[in-house]
Amino acid sequence: MESHELRIFRAVAREGSITKAAHTLGYVQSNVTARVRQLEEELNTKLFYRQRGMVLTPAGEKLLGYAERVLHLLDEAQLALNDSIEPMGPLRLGANHTVSALHLPNILAEYNQRYPKVEMSLVTDVSEELVRKILHFQLDGAFVKLAVDHENVVKDLVYEEELVLITQPGDSDLQAVCKQPFLMNTIGCPNRGQLETWLRSIGSAPVRYLEFNHLDAMIQGVISGLGASFVQYSAAQKYVEAGVLRSFPIPSPYSLTQTYFIRHKDSLLTSALEKFLETLKKSQLYSR
């Protein structure tokens, strides 16, 4: 069992498809198929169910955990040997939709100006998926809206913000506002969960949703009269002050939202990641 075979196996497991894995790796499909079969023969066990894609068997699930740790250690060894005092090389970051739209651009711009040799990449996704990517060593760090409690995750509270209900400036009846459609992210968004909990506490349910995955789109939709929303006050403040939106404060604890920066405890703290953490902690957002 060689590292090359493990990389092919991991790619197929992640993509769920021989074709997609071959495209990701830059190999011909027949080569990927042959390597997977060769690995199964060597281990004398079936690693995938071949039904509408490639689905891991229990043995495949077990091997994937080992493969990810082995390949991570090999990649980490190469990073450690090539790491330098001057930050350079890849830095893979993740962020949920709100953070990526609202606060992260300024931090990334400052970091990029200071350390231009670092090859930054940013994945935007829901917090649960970002946590999964951290646990599988697919990201160096991520901003999430969850207080992750996992033995392999290091988390740091970055900032806290107030959530407010926003609507058109002419709306003055909060009960009537709560009966409007709400422009929110898809299921799994912590803000959406807090909104639902608060509405149930005041006896206003069920909620009608218009689903958006971009903060600016939600705010512009409220301005256009599509409904109400529940967002960070910092995102809506300039529109409230300009008189094109009205905000309603919501009682604590429903109005508090927290953002954490997480990373895998076994990930190498490269100079690129170390300097990013320094930049983050010097920013005005950092809570501690």
Buried (B, 14 or more C-beta within 10 A) or exposed (E): BEEEBBBBBBBBBBBBBBBBBBBBBEBEBEEBBEBBEBBBEEEEBEBBEEEEBBEBBEBBEEBBEEBBEBBBEEBBEEBEEEBEEEBBBEBBBBBBBBBBBBBBEEBBEBBEEEBEEBEBEBBBBBBEBBBEBBBBBBBBBBBBBBEBEEEEBBBBEBBEBBBBBBBBBEBEEBEEBBEBBBBBBEEBBBBBBBBBEBBEEEEBEEBEBBEBBBBEEBBBBBBEEBBBBBBBBBBBEEBBEEEBBBBBEBEEEBBEBBBBBBBBEEBBEBBBBEBBBEBBBEBEBBEE
